[in-house]
Each structure stands twice: as C-alpha cells, then as structure tokens.
Amino acid sequence: VQLQASGGGTMQPGGSLRLFCARSGRTFRTFAMGWFRQAPGKEREFVARISWSDSTTYYADFAKGRFTILRDNAENTVYLFMKSLKPEDTAVYYCAAQIDTLGQYDVWGQGTQVTVSS
C-alpha cells in the first residue's frame, strides 16, 4: 500500500484546513491509520489515529477539540480536519498506516506543509 498526503497550505491563526491521505495499492489488512507532524527543529509527534476495524479515534492532547480524523472507505481516504489553527500548528504533516504489526506504523506517506501565520 502507498500513501499520498495533500491539502496543506498557509492559513491565518483561527483558520481551518483539511488534510487528505489517499491510499493506493492492495493490502489484506490495516490495523489503523494515523497523522503525525514535525515542526522545524523538533521531533516528529503523534497527532491522531483511527482504528480501521471500528473507526475508534485517539488524539494527542493538543489536537482534542480542534482536530478530527475521519476515514472514507469508498474513496480509500483518511482526512484530518483542523480548526482554530495556531502558529504552533505549523509543521510538516505525515500520514501513516499500521499494516503488518498492530501498534507499529510501517507505511508512511510524504509530508504536506501546514503553515499558520498572520
């Protein structure tokens, strides 16, 4: 399976943005999909996760109430809806999948840049 992230851009503080993660290729199993981000000079951090079996979601504390992860099985796409954006949300956002091992992200897409600035 391959992942393609898109939807990044430049927004003013308080704005909203929707990120897309399109899946392609065949796989017999997916445990979960997730979003991560990496800001300049910082380590990559977890943002949100959605279980593939029952769509259970889990968020980092900074994402709760502002970010929403959803999946569309028909379009084979995972979304990250972000609102009330802050300058500290500026980062490269990556989508990833747990394919072979539960709890381990073993397939990664390229990142998409999100910049929040006035």
C-alpha positions in Angstrom: 0.0 0.0 0.0 1.1 3.6 -0.7 0.0 6.7 1.0 -0.2 10.2 -0.5 -0.8 13.2 1.8 -2.1 16.5 0.5 -4.1 19.5 1.4 -1.5 21.6 3.3 -1.1 25.3 2.8 -0.8 28.6 4.6 -3.6 29.8 6.9 -4.1 32.7 9.3 -4.5 31.9 13.0 -8.0 30.8 13.8 -8.5 29.3 10.3 -9.3 25.8 9.2 -7.7 23.3 6.9 -8.4 19.8 5.7 -5.7 17.3 5.0 -6.1 14.3 2.8 -4.3 10.9 2.9 -5.1 8.8 -0.2 -4.4 5.1 0.0 -3.5 3.1 -3.1 -2.3 -0.5 -3.7 -3.6 -3.6 -2.2 -3.4 -4.8 1.3 -5.2 -7.6 3.1 -5.0 -5.9 6.5 -4.9 -2.5 8.1 -4.9 -2.0 11.8 -5.1 1.7 12.0 -4.2 5.0 10.2 -2.6 8.0 11.8 -1.4 11.5 11.4 1.9 12.8 12.7 3.7 16.2 12.4 7.1 17.6 12.6 7.9 21.2 13.2 11.3 22.7 12.4 13.9 21.8 14.9 11.5 19.4 16.7 10.9 15.7 16.8 8.0 14.1 15.0 4.9 13.9 17.2 1.7 12.0 17.1 -1.5 13.9 16.2 -4.4 11.5 15.7 -5.2 7.8 15.0 -8.3 6.0 13.7 -8.8 2.3 14.0 -9.6 0.5 10.8 -11.9 -2.1 12.3 -14.3 0.2 14.1 -13.2 3.8 13.5 -12.3 4.4 17.1 -10.3 7.6 17.3 -7.5 8.8 19.6 -6.0 12.3 19.7 -2.9 14.0 21.2 -3.9 16.5 23.9 -3.2 19.5 21.7 -5.5 18.1 19.0 -8.5 17.3 21.1 -11.4 19.6 20.3 -9.7 21.2 17.3 -8.7 18.3 15.0 -10.9 15.5 13.7 -9.7 12.3 11.9 -12.2 10.6 9.6 -12.0 7.9 7.0 -13.9 7.4 3.8 -13.8 3.7 2.8 -15.4 4.4 -0.6 -12.7 6.8 -1.5 -10.0 4.9 0.4 -9.0 8.2 2.0 -8.3 9.4 5.6 -8.9 13.0 6.4 -7.6 15.3 9.1 -9.9 18.3 9.7 -8.1 21.1 11.6 -9.8 24.2 13.0 -8.8 27.1 15.3 -5.3 26.8 13.9 -2.5 28.3 15.9 1.0 29.3 14.8 2.4 26.3 16.8 0.5 24.0 14.5 3.0 24.9 11.8 4.7 21.7 10.7 5.0 19.1 8.0 2.1 16.7 8.5 2.5 13.0 7.6 0.0 10.2 7.3 1.0 6.6 8.2 -0.6 3.2 8.4 -0.3 0.2 10.7 -0.2 -2.7 8.2 1.9 -5.6 9.4 2.1 -5.0 13.1 -0.6 -3.6 15.4 0.8 -0.5 17.1 3.6 0.0 14.6 3.4 2.4 11.7 5.2 0.7 8.9 4.0 2.6 5.9 4.4 6.4 5.6 3.4 9.0 3.1 5.3 12.0 2.1 4.5 15.1 4.2 2.4 18.1 3.4 3.4 21.5 4.8 1.0 23.4 7.0 1.9 27.0 7.9 -0.1 29.1 10.3 0.9 32.7 10.2 -0.6 36.2 10.1 
